[in-house]
Amino acid sequence: MKNNKFVFAVLFPIFVLVIVFLVLPLIYGLGISFFEYNPLRQTNPFVGLSNYAKLFRDDVFIKATTNTLFFVFVTVTINIIFTLTLAQFITTIHSNKIRSFFRTVYFLPCVAPMVVAATVWGGNIYSTRYGILNTILSSMGMPRVNFIGDANLVMYCLIIFTVWVDFGYNTVLFSAGLDSIPTQFDEAGKIDGAGPFQRFIYITFPLLRRTFVFVTIMTIISHFQMFVQFMVLAQRGGPNNASTVLTFYVYKLAFINKDMGYASAVAFVLFIIIMVVTLIQRRLNRIDWGY
């Protein structure tokens, strides 16, 4: 009984925070999606499902959804492959000091605020006039490229930036997961004559599956919610909305157009997409074993 009281006392503040800052805002946002809501007006008429019906006629929403799915698929795929490769490389190093050094170096991009990193990349790497990339192109006698202003390039520039700024977390997580795998499995593979690649595919990766599922799901959720680089690097959604994603579109509708009812409908659709993708990912990667 005393233990139950202690557990309740410890968890009660967390429940309050979750309800106040997560559940209630979610319910409130869903509620105003049924209104033509403008915070500057005194009256906000009830419109029912009109905001949701409007989505299917909104070309910008369709474009933003397509951009979001493309961005998440490419960045998550590159991120997972890249970070898992780096983590595997780190585990092959026998010196703990050198392994810690590489973990620290790879994690450094995550330390800087994303706003600062995006500003630096925009002004010093992608800049048409002063950027490093255009300086290299100019020195080779090639014309300068407007990376952020080109509708065909802006999304790929944002993908490269996102992979760079976000790979440190997953590298550390994969590295910790690989370190937790008992070494006798890998040693048994060596005795049986399996090469490094075969041992990774048939021994290491299956044993890493719990970490892999967790990292993949968290990365997908994180990348669906990314906003800063689209706001800082590609202002106004890029040329012809080439870099407009759902998070930026919600911001534009709510705080620029002051159409918070429709913005809430778009945000709720984004919530449903994230939830469905997460549930599918968990279903496909269900694990019922241990070691």
C-alpha positions, 0 to 999 in steps of 0.5 A: 500500500505504501509503495502504491502511494509512493508510485502515485505521488511520483507519477502524479506530477508527470500525469498533470504535465502530460494532460495540461501540455499534451492532451488538452492542447490536442483536444483544443486543436481538434476542436477549433478545426471545426470552426472558421477560427481567427483569434482576431475576430470576436465571432468564429462560426462553426463550419463542421467538416468544411475545413477537412473537405477543403483539404482535398481541393487545396493544391498547396496542401497536396504539394506539402503532403507530397514534399513531407513524405518524400523528405521523411522517406529520403532523410530517414533512409539515409540517416539510418544507413549512414548512422548504422555504418558509422556506429559499426565502424566505431565498434571495430575500434579497440581503444575506448578513448578513440571510440569516445573521441569519434562519438563526441565528434559525430555528436557535435552537430547536434549540440548547436541549435538548429536555427544557428546551424541553418543560418550558417549553412544558408549564409556560408555554404548555400549562398549564391554570392559567398557560399563555399559551394559556389566559390568552388564552382566559380574557381572551376570556371562553372556558373554559380548556382542558386541552391535555395532559389532553384525549385529542383535543388532546394529540397535536396539541399534541405535533405543534405543539411538535415542528414548532417545536423541530425546524424549524431543522435542515432550514431550514439544510439546505434553504437550503444546498442552494438556495444550491448550485444554479447561478443560470444555471438560474433566470436562464434561466427568467426569460428564458423568462418563467416566474414565481417559482412556476413556476421553483421547481416546474420548475427549483429543486425538481428540482435540489434533489431530492438534498437533499430526499431526504436531509432527508426520510429523516433527518427520518423516522428522527428523528421515529420515534425521538422520545421526550422530548416524550412523556415530559415533556409527556404523562406516562404516555402521555397520557389513554387512551394517546392520546399513547403512541408506540412509543418511549415504550411500549418505555421503559414496558415495559423500565424501568417494567414490567421486561419487557425481553424484550417491550420488545425485541420492540417495539423490533425492530418499530420498527426494521423499520418505520424500515428499510422506510420508509427503503428505500421512500423511497430507492427512490421518490426514486432519482436518476441525474443531476447538474448 
